[in-house]
Amino acid sequence: MQETIQKILEVVVHAPSGENAQPWRFVARGDKISIFNIPERDQSLYNYNQLGSLVAHGTLLENIVVAATAHGYVAQPQLFPNKEDKNLVAVVELQETSGVADTLYPYIEKRCTNRKPYKKNMPLSAEQKSELTKAQEAGSGKVQFVEDKASVKTLARAGSMNERVMFDNEFLHNFFITHVMWTKEEDDKKRLGFYIKTLEMPPPAEFMMRLFLRRWSIMRRLNKLGMANVIAKMNAGVYASSSAIGAVVMSGSRLEDFVNAGRIMQRVWLTATKLGLSVQPLTGVLFFMQGIRVGKVEHFSPRHLELIKSAHQDIYHTFGVSGSNSIAMMFRIGYGGAPTARATKLPPEVKFAE
């Protein structure tokens, strides 16, 4: 059983996480795998109350559910089984089965974030949308898509407010820069953060980033000329090239809802990969607001708060979400082709207990 669990975990760690933080470790005992959050891996403003990491754990958990079938098991997860240990996100029990492997299994290691511009004027087919919306079977939520050009542009602008604020805010700018790996060798060694090639910048933009924009003293002066706004507008144009922008909508905002949102998101992403589609999460504004709602505003200027709140309102209004429902994830989807580079993953940190 240890060998099987090791093989499963080596595959499932190819899951998305904020800043590629990979905030998980495992303890395996018999046919059970305990999954623990590592909170110190991500202490960013995007991760109030570790909610972003819980979404990441949901993507990991869905990978386990899919991968277990390829080894002759059904994975039965139990969320937050020990109220005394908030970092114990789930315990998964593996039960033998004679069923067939999930058809999404081959795509776990192929799935990646694709930040390229997508092909314009190429809508999703009815068959593709049908396959993608089946992902809601993975948890207690639903997937919605917006496809009309005006609404996609509105959501693209709202999503780009993440970059507008990030490049105009010393704290966020420096956080981002410290998570960029500037060479492949550095990325292969650390396996955490963003390898710069995964950001899919045009060569002139990458040159500017390496020489000038990575230094806050220079960025601050350029912002007086509107540089952060220019970057946001460029990214909004990239996001607007998408076939659609989607949202994972949950019926509540409990910790379990964020884990289940991650499961749904991963099911969508794996399905998109199978269909030859590209995906990029656009979650910055949504996760900023998790902290802002409870008064965590010390790192934001009044102007930045105004931009974030307005963008957040546009997102909810465009998707028609209100009441107790919440949008846990927003993402763009379309035809981006092969990515230039992929995030490098750490091997699973697993302890086998007797």
DRENDOMAR-161747 format. One record per atom (N, C-alpha, C): x, y, z. Coordinates in steps of 0.2 Angstrom, whole numbers, plus 2048, in hexadecimal, padded with zeros to 3 digits. Layout:
N
XYZ/...
//
This chain:
354
8047FA800/800800800/804806800/80A806804/80E80C804/81180E7FD/8138097F9/81580A7F2/80F80D7EE/80980B7EF/80480E7EB/8028157ED/8028167F3/80181D7F6/8078227F3/80D81F7F3/8128247F1/8118257EA/80F8207E6/80E8227DE/8098267DD/8038267E1/7FD82A7E1/8008317E2/8038327E8/8058397EA/80A83C7E5/80E8387E2/81383B7DE/81083E7D8/80A83C7D6/80683F7D0/8028457D3/7FE8447D8/7F98497DA/7FC84F7DC/8028507DE/8058567E0/80685B7DA/8048587D4/80485D7CE/7FD8607CF/7FC8647D4/7F68687D5/7F786F7D6/7F38747D4/7F487B7D4/7F487D7DB/7F88837DC/7F78867E3/7FA88D7E2/7F78927E6/7F98997E6/8018997E6/80489D7E2/80B89E7E1/80F8987E1/80C8927DF/80E88C7DF/81188A7E5/80E88B7EB/81088A7F2/8108837F4/80C87F7F1/80B8787F2/80B8777FA/8058797FD/805879804/803873808/80586D806/803867809/80886280A/80785E80F/80B858811/806853813/80984C813/805847814/807842819/80383F81D/804839821/80083381F/80382E81D/7FF82881B/800822821/7FA820822/7FA81A827/7F5815824/7F880F822/7F380A81F/7F080C819/7EA80C818/7E680E812/7E4815813/7E6819817/7E4820818/7E9825817/7E882B814/7EC830813/7EA836816/7EE83981B/7EC83F81E/7EF84581B/7EC84A819/7EE850815/7EE856819/7F485981B/7F585F81F/7F786581B/7F486A81D/7F687181A/7FC87381E/80187781A/80787A81C/80688181C/803884821/80188C821/80789081F/80D88F822/812893820/815893819/81288F815/81488F80E/81189580A/80B89780D/80889D80A/8048A180F/8088A7810/8058AC815/8038B2812/8018B280B/8008B8807/7F98BB808/7F88C1805/7F28C4806/7ED8C1802/7EF8BC7FE/7EA8B87FA/7E78B27FE/7EA8B1804/7E88AB807/7E68AC80E/7E18B180F/7DE8B2815/7DB8AC818/7DC8AA81E/7DA8A4822/7DB89E81E/7E189E81A/7E3898816/7DE896811/7D989A80F/7D489880B/7D6896804/7DB89A801/7DE8997FB/7E28927FB/7E5890801/7E888A801/7E3884802/7DD886805/7D8880805/7D687F7FE/7D58847FA/7D38827F3/7D887E7F0/7DF8807F1/7E487C7EE/7E48747F1/7E28737F7/7E186D7FA/7DB8697F6/7D686D7F4/7D186A7F1/7D38677EA/7D886B7E7/7DA8697E0/7DE8627E1/7E28627E6/7E685C7E8/7E28567EA/7DC8587ED/7D88527EF/7D484F7E9/7D28537E5/7CF8517DF/7D484D7DB/7DB84F7DA/7E084B7D7/7E08447DA/7E08447E1/7E083D7E5/7DA8397E3/7D483C7E2/7CE8387E1/7CF8357DA/7D28397D5/7D38377CE/7D88317CE/7DE8337D1/7E482E7D0/7E38287D4/7DF8287D9/7DE8217DD/7DB81C7D8/7D681E7D3/7D381A7CF/7D88167CA/7DD8197C9/7E28167C4/7E68117C8/7E58107CE/7E980B7D2/7E48067D5/7DE8067D3/7D98027D5/7D68037DC/7D580A7DE/7D280C7E4/7CD8117E3/7C98127E7/7C48187E8/7C781C7EE/7C78227ED/7CA8277F3/7C482A7F6/7C38297FD/7BD82B801/7C0831805/7BF837804/7C283C808/7BD83F80D/7C0840813/7BC843819/7C084A81A/7BC84F81A/7BF85681B/7BF858822/7C485B824/7C585E82B/7C3859830/7C6853831/7C384E835/7C584F83D/7CA85483E/7CC855845/7CB85D846/7C685F84A/7C586684B/7CB86984F/7CF865852/7D4867856/7DA869852/7DB86684C/7E0868848/7DE86B841/7DE871841/7DB87583B/7DF874835/7E6871836/7EA870830/7E986982D/7E5865830/7E385E82D/7DD860828/7DF860822/7D986281D/7D585C81C/7D885681B/7D4851819/7D784A81B/7D484581C/7D683E81C/7D383A816/7D7837812/7D483380C/7D582C80E/7D082880D/7D082180E/7D081E807/7D5819805/7D58167FF/7D180F800/7CC80E7FB/7C98077FC/7C98047F5/7CB7FE7F5/7CC7FA7EF/7C67FA7EA/7C67FA7E4/7C17FA7DF/7C27F67D9/7BD7F47D6/7BF7F17CF/7BD7F67C9/7BC7FC7CB/7BA8017C6/7BF8037C1/7BE8067BC/7C38097B7/7C680F7BA/7CC8117B7/7CF8177B8/7CB81D7B6/7CB8227B9/7C88297B7/7CC82B7B1/7C882D7AC/7CB82F7A6/7CF8357A6/7CE8397AC/7D283F7AD/7D983E7B0/7DB8387B2/7E18367B5/7E78387B1/7E78377AA/7ED8397A6/7EF8407A6/7EA8447A8/7EB84B7A7/7ED84F7AD/7EE84B7B3/7F084F7B9/7F78527B8/7FB84E7B5/8028517B4/8028567AE/7FD8567AA/7FD85A7A4/7FA8617A5/7F68617AA/7F28677AC/7F786D7AE/7F68737AC/7FB8787AE/7F787F7AD/7F98847B0/7F788B7AF/7FA88D7A9/7F68907A4/7F889379E/7F689A79E/7FB89E79E/7FA8A679E/7FB8A9798/7FB8A5792/7FC8A878B/7F58AB789/7F58B0785/7EF8B2781/7EC8AC77E/7E58AC77F/7E28A677B/7DF8A8775/7DD8A4770/7DB8A576A/7D48A976A/7D48AF767/7CD8B2767/7C88AF763/7C28B1764/7BC8AF760/7BC8A875F/7BE8A4764/7BD89D764/7B989A76A/7B289A769/7AE89876F/7AF891771/7AD88F777/7AC888779/7A7885776/7A787F774/7A287B771/79D879776/797877774/792875779/79486E77C/79886A779/79A86477C/7A0865781/7A486A780/7A986C784/7A686F78B/7A187378A/79E876790/79A871794/79786C791/794867794/799863798/79F861795/7A485D799/7A686179F/7A886879E/7AA86C7A3/7A686D7A9/79F86E7A8/79A86F7AD/7998697B1/79B8637AE/79A85D7B2/79F85D7B8/7A38617B8/7A88617BE/7A58637C4/79F8667C4/79C8687CB/79A8617CE/79A85C7CB/7988557CF/79E8547D4/7A48577D4/7A98567D8/7A88597DF/7A385D7E0/7A28607E6/79B8647E6/79A8687EC/79486B7ED/7948727EA/7958737E4/7958797E1/7938797D9/79487E7D6/79387E7CE/7988827CB/7988817C4/79C8857C0/7988897BB/79A88F7BB/7968947B6/79B8977B1/7998987AB/79D89B7A6/79A8A17A3/79E8A67A2/79C8AC79E/7A08AC798/79C8AD792/79F8AD78B/79E8B3787/7998B7788/7988BD784/79E8C2785/7A08C5780/7A68C9780/7A68CF785/7A08D2785/7A08D878A/7A18D5791/79E8D0793/79F8CD79A/7A68CB79B/7A88C7796/7AF8C5797/7B48CB798/7B38D0794/7B78D6795/7B78D979C/7B18D979E/7AF8DC7A5/7B38D77AA/7B38D17AA/7B68CC7AE/7BE8CC7AD/7C08CD7A7/7C78CE7A6/7CA8D47A9/7C68DA7A9/7C98E07AC/7C98DF7B4/7C38DB7B6/7C38DA7BE/7C98D67C0/7CA8D07BC/7D08CC7BE/7D78CF7BD/7D78D47B9/7DE8D87B8/7DF8DD7BE/7DA8DE7C2/7DB8E37C8/7E08E07CD/7E18D97CC/7E68D67D0/7ED8D97CF/7EE8D97C8/7F58DC7C6/7F58E37C7/7EF8E77C6/7EF8EE7C7/7F18F07CE/7EF8EC7D3/7F08ED7DA/7F78EB7DC/7F98E57D9/7FF8E27DB/8058E67D9/8058E97D3/80B8EC7D1/80B8F47D3/8058F67D7/8058FC7DA/8058FC7E1/8078F67E4/8078F57EB/80E8F27ED/8128F67F1/8188F47F3/8188ED7F6/8148EC7FB/8148E57FE/8128DF7F9/80D8E07F5/80B8DB7F0/8118DA7EB/8138E07E8/8188E07E3/81E8DB7E6/8218DD7EC/8278DA7EE/8258D27F0/81F8D17F2/81D8CA7F3/81D8C67EC/81B8C97E7/81B8C67E1/8228C57DE/8268CA7DE/82D8C97DC/8318C47DF/8308C37E6/8338BE7EA/8318B77E8/82B8B67E5/8298B07E3/82A8AE7DB/82E8B27D8/8308B17D1/8378AE7D1/8378A87CD/83D8A57CC/8408A77C5/8468AA7C5/8488AE7BF/84C8A97BA/84E8A37BC/85189F7B8/84E8987B9/84F8937B4/84D88C7B4/8508897BA/85788A7BB/85B8877C0/8588897C7/85688F7C8/8538917CE/84D88E7D0/84988D7CA/84288A7CB/8438827CC/84887F7C9/8498787CA/84B8777D1/84F87B7D4/85187A7DB/84C87C7E0/8488817E0/8438837E5/83C8807E4/83A87F7DD/83487C7DC/82E87F7DF/82F8857E1/8298897E4/8298907E1/8238937E0/82389A7DD/8228997D5/82389F7D2/82289F7CB/82889F7C7/82989B7C2/82F89B7BE/82C8A07B9/8318A57B7/82E8AB7B3/82C8A97AD/82E8A47AA/82B8A27A3/8248A07A3/82289D7A9/81B89B7AA/8168A17AA/8198A87AB/8158AE7AB/8138B07A3/8168AD79F/8158AE797/8158B5795/81A8B9798/81B8C0796/81E8C078F/81B8C578B/81F8C7785/8268C8786/82B8C7782/8328C9783/8338D0786/8308D5783/8328DC786/82F8DC78D/82A8D978F/8278DA795/82B8D679A/82E8D0798/8328CC79C/8398D079E/83B8D3798/8418D7799/8408DD79E/83B8E079D/8398E67A2/8398E37A9/8368DD7AA/8358DA7B1/83C8D97B4/8408D67B0/8478D47B2/84B8DA7B4/84B8DF7B0/84F8E47B1/84C8EA7B6/8468EB7B5/8438F17B9/83D8F07BD/8388EC7BB/8328EC7BF/8338E77C5/8388E37C6/8398DF7CC/83B8E47D2/83E8EA7D0/8408EE7D5/83B8F37D7/8398F37DE/8338F87E0/8358FF7DF/83B9017E0/83D9087DF/83C90B7D8/83D9067D3/83C9087CC/8349087CB/8319027CD/82A9017CC/8269077CF/8289097D5/82490F7D8/8249157D3/82A9167D0/82B91C7CC/82791B7C6/8279157C3/8239147BD/81C9147BE/81A9137C4/8129137C5/81091A7C5/81491F7C6/8129267C6/8109277BE/8129237BA/8119247B3/80B91F7B0/80991B7B5/8039177B4/8059107B2/80B90E7B4/80E9077B2/8099017B4/8079017BA/8038FC7BD/7FC8FC7B9/7F99017B7/7F39017B3/7F48FF7AC/7FA9007A9/7FC8FD7A3/7FC8F67A3/8008F37A8/8008EC7A9/7FA8E97AA/7F58EC7AE/7EE8E97AF/7EA8E97A8/7EB8EE7A4/7E78EF79E/7EA8E9799/7F08E8799/7F38E3795/7F18DC797/7F18DB79D/7EE8D479F/7E78D479E/7E38D979F/7DC8D979E/7DB8D7796/7DF8D9792/7DE8D778B/7E08D078A/7E58CD78D/7E68C678D/7E08C278F/7DE8C4795/7D88C0798/7D28C0794/7D18C6790/7CB8C778C/7CB8C3786/7D18C0784/7D28BC77E/7CF8B5780/7CD8B3786/7CA8AD787/7C48AB784/7C28A4783/7BC8A2781/7B68A3786/7B88A378C/7B38A4791/7B78A5798/7B38A879D/7B68A97A3/7B18A57A8/7B48A17AC/7B089D7B0/7B089E7B8/7AC89C7BC/7AC89D7C3/7A98967C6/7AD8957CC/7AA88F7D0/7A68937D6/7A08917D6/79B8957DA/7998907E0/79A8927E6/79888D7EC/7928907EF/78F88C7F3/78988E7F6/78A8917FD/7908917FF/792894806/799896806/79C89780C/7A389980C/7A7896812/7A5890813/7A888C819/7AF889816/7B388781B/7B9884819/7B887E814/7B387A815/7B2875811/7B087780A/7AD87D809/7AB87F803/7B18817FE/7B6884801/7BC8867FE/7C087F7FB/7C087A800/7C38747FD/7BF8717F8/7B98717F8/7B486E7F3/7B58727EC/7B68797ED/7B787D7E7/7BD87B7E4/7C28797E8/7C88777E4/7C88717E1/7C386C7E3/7C28667E0/7BF8677D9/7BA86B7DA/7B686D7D3/7BB8707CE/7BF8757D1/7C38797CC/7C88747C9/7CB86F7CD/7CF86A7CA/7CC8667C5/7C68647C6/7C28607C1/7C18637BB/7BF86A7BB/7BF86E7B5/7C586E7B2/7CB86F7B5/7D18707B2/7D486A7AF/7D38647B2/7D585E7AF/7D185D7A9/7CA85E7A9/7C685D7A3/7C886279E/7C986879F/7CC86D79A/7D286A797/7D786879B/7DD865798/7DB85F793/7D785B795/7D5855791/7D285878A/7CE85D78B/7CB860785/7D0865781/7D6865783/7DB86977F/7DA871780/7D7873786/7D687A788/7DB87C78D/7DC88278D/7E0886792/7DC889798/7DF88979D/7DC88D7A3/7E18917A7/7DF8967AA/7E289B7AE/7DE89D7B4/7DF89C7BA/7DB89F7BF/7DC8A67C0/7D78AA7C1/7D78B17C2/7D48B37C9/7D78B17CE/7D48B17D5/7D78B77DA/7DB8BB7D8/7DE8C07DC/7D98C47E0/7D58C77DC/7D08CC7DF/7CB8C87E4/7C98C27E2/7C58BE7E6/7C88BC7ED/7CE8BB7ED/7D28B97F3/7D48BF7F7/7D68C47F4/7D78CB7F7/7D08CC7FC/7CB8CB7F9/7C48CD7FC/7C38C9802/7C58C3803/7C48BF808/7C78C280F/7CD8C580E/7D08C9814/7CD8D0815/7CC8D380F/7C98DA810/7C28DA813/7BE8D5812/7B78D4815/7B88D581D/7BD8D2820/7BE8D1827/7C38D782A/7C48DC825/7C88E1828/7D08E1827/7D28DC823/7D98DB822/7DB8E081C/7DC8E681E/7DD8EB818/7E48EF819/7E88ED81E/7ED8F1820/7F28F281A/7F38ED815/7F88EE810/7F58F180A/7EE8F380A/7EB8F6804/7EA8FE805/7EB902800/7E9909800/7E29097FF/7DF90F801/7D89107FF/7D690F7F8/7DA9117F4/7D99107EC/7D99097EA/7DE9057ED/7DE8FE7EC/7D88FA7EE/7D68FC7F4/7D08F97F7/7CA8FB7F2/7CA9017F0/7C49027EB/7C48FE7E5/7CA8FD7E2/7CB8FA7DC/7C98F27DD/7CB8EF7E2/7CA8E87E4/7C28E77E5/7BF8EC7E9/7B88EB7EA/7B48EC7E4/7B68F07E0/7B28F27D9/7B38EC7D5/7B98E97D4/7BA8E37D0/7B68DD7D3/7B68DC7D9/7B38D77DC/7AB8D77DB/7A98DD7DB/7A18DE7DA/7A08DD7D3/7A48DE7CE/7A38DD7C7/7A38D57C6/7A78D27C9/7A78CB7C8/7A18C77CB/79F8C97D1/7988C67D3/7928C87CF/7928CF7CD/78D8D17C9/78C8CD7C2/7928CD7BF/7928CA7B8/7908C27B9/7928BF7BE/7908B87BE/7898B77C2/7868BD7C4/7808BC7C7/7808B97CE/7858B97D2/7858B67D8/7848BA7DE/77F8B87E2/77D8BC7E8/77B8B87EE/7798BB7F3/7778B87F9/77C8B47FC/77B8AE7FE/7808AA802/7858A67FD/7848A77F7/7888A37F2/78F8A77F2/7948A47F0/79A8A77EF/79E8A57EA/7A38A97E7/7A78A77E1/7AE8A57E4/7AF89F7E4/7B689D7E7/7BC89D7E2/7BA89C7DC/7BF89D7D7/7BD8A07D0/7C18A37CD/7BF8A67C6/7C58A47C2/7C48A27BB/7C98A07B7/7C78A27B0/7CC8A27AB/7CB8A37A4/7CD89C7A1/7C989B79B/7CA895798/7CA896790/7CE89378C/7CE894785/7D3890782/7D589277C/7DA88E778/7E1892778/7E589077D/7EC89377D/7F289077A/7F1889778/7F6886776/7FB88377B/80188177A/80587E77F/808884783/809883789/80C88878D/81488878C/81788E78D/81E88E78C/82288A792/81F88B798/82288779E/81D8857A3/81F8807A7/81A87E7AC/81D87F7B3/81987F7B8/81C8807BF/81F8797C1/8248797C4/8288737C7/8258727CE/82486B7CF/8218697D5/8268667DA/8258677E0/8298637E5/82685C7E6/82B8577E7/8288507E9/8248507EF/82084B7F0/81B84B7F5/81F84A7FC/81D84E801/82084E808/81B84980C/81D84380C/81983D80F/81C83A814/81983881A/81B83481F/81782E820/81A828820/816822820/816820828/81182082B/81081E832/80E817833/810814838/80E80D839/80780D83D/
//
